[in-house]
Each structure stands twice: as structure tokens, then as C-alpha cells.
């Protein structure tokens, strides 16, 4: 994505946020926070599972 496209995208998102009330902006923030928390939890679970597989693999070779 080029810098100019990214700049226009960010400008359009900010324009929409200003056009809507503060309530809508707060809701977007809450949804974004929820998505971030779910992503962190999923990546943590995947990391723990991979650690278990790796430890079992290493233990199989004396």
C-alpha cells in the first residue's frame, strides 16, 4: 500500500469518526480493544501449544 493511499484511508476514517457522535467512537474503541484481547489470547494459546510440542520433540531425542 502506498503512502498516499494510506494517508487518504486514515483521513477518511478520521473524517467519519468526527462526523459521528462520541458514542460511536467509543464503541469503535471498545470493539478494537476486544479484538486486540482476543488476538493476544489466541496467540498466547498457540505459543503454549507449540512450546509443548517442541518440548516433547526434544525429549524424544536423548
N, C-alpha and C positions, 0 to 999 in steps of 0.2 A: 504494500500500500504506500503510495507516495505521500510525501509530507503535506502537499496541498490538499489531497483527498482527506487525510486525517484531520487537518485543520478545519476543513469545511464540515466534516462529520461532528467534531467536537463543538463547533459553533452552532450547528443545528440542534444538537442535544441541549446545549445551554439555552438556546432561544426557546425551545419547547418547555424547558424547566421554568424559565421566567414567565412564560405565558400561563402556566398552570399555577394553581394555588400552592401554598406551602404544604398543605396536607398531601398532595400528590407527590411532592418532592420527598417528604418524609416517608411515604410508602415506598418509593423507589429505593430510598436508603435502607429501609428495613428488608426489602426483598434482596438487595445486593448483599447485605450482611448475612442473611440466611443462606444464600448461595455460597458465600465465602466459607461459612461454618461447615456446610455440608461437604464442600470440596476438601477442606482441611481434614475432616473426619474420615473421608473416603481415602485420601492419600495416606493418612496415618495407618488405617487398617490394611491397606495394600502393603505398606512398608513393613508392618509387623508380620504379615503373612510371608512376605519374601524373606525376611530375616529367619523365620522358622524353617523355610525350605533350604536356605543356604546353610544354616547350622546342621540340619540333617544330612545334607550333601557332604559337608566337611567331615562330619562324624563317621560317615561311611568309609572314609579312607584313613587307615591308621598311619 
